[in-house]
Amino acid sequence: MKIRLSPRVALLVIAAMFLLPLALAWLMYSGTIEFKPASTRNLGQLVEPPLPLSWENARLDSPGSQEPAVAVFGEHWTVLYTLAAPCAEACIEQVTGLRQVHRAAGRQQQRIRLALLLPDQASPELKKGLMDIYGNFHLISDPSGALSARLAQVSLPGTPAGAAGTVYLVDPLANIMMVYAPGSDPNNLKQDLKRLLTWSKLDEQS
């Protein structure tokens, strides 16, 4: 037996099919309906809520650099790595891994900045050695201690707050939004960055 709908009822059914998903999406976006997936595809740990930082607290220490840090990192995705003192074999290995992450980004490299937070009183030899590894590194220091204090507010299970060797992913709005424990596989960062750069337009705002 066929069920025949009047044109008005059929129109209402079609309208509901289009409008109900939109209404549900708006309610989820506005927070009226709380939805949180059981798992996410990211390999780093999400910082929830994202923690804002100020690049004005950083000072560029790269040879020949004259720009303020905010001019270099503002409106870009920034991978921020805290160097150990001294920067021994494991540290150099991680730094080299970050170089490979940046190179693997291909045409997206211009959207990414690599910032290495130097330990206190870093030697000229260390700075030169890091730049020899990769000329696209941006060496930064934290003379006021404010930047390091901010990073220490990011909690990572099983890792002391602000531990050297931690990698922070900072979005173009200067929010710390993901963190990777010391010794993490750089490929995890590479995969997360690839997805973010594919879908995000934060660094393309007018």
Secondary structure, 3 states (H helix, E strand, C coil): CCCCCCHHHHHHHHHHHHHHHHHHHHHHHHCCCCCCCCCCCCCCEEEEEEEECCHHHCEECCCCCCCCHHHHHCCCEEEEEECCCCCCHHHHHHHHHHHHHHHHCHHHHHHEEEEEECCCCCCHHHHHHHHHHCCCEEEEECCCCHHHHHHCCCCECCECCCCCCCEEEECCCCEEEEEECCCCCHHHHHHHHHHHHHHCCHHHCC
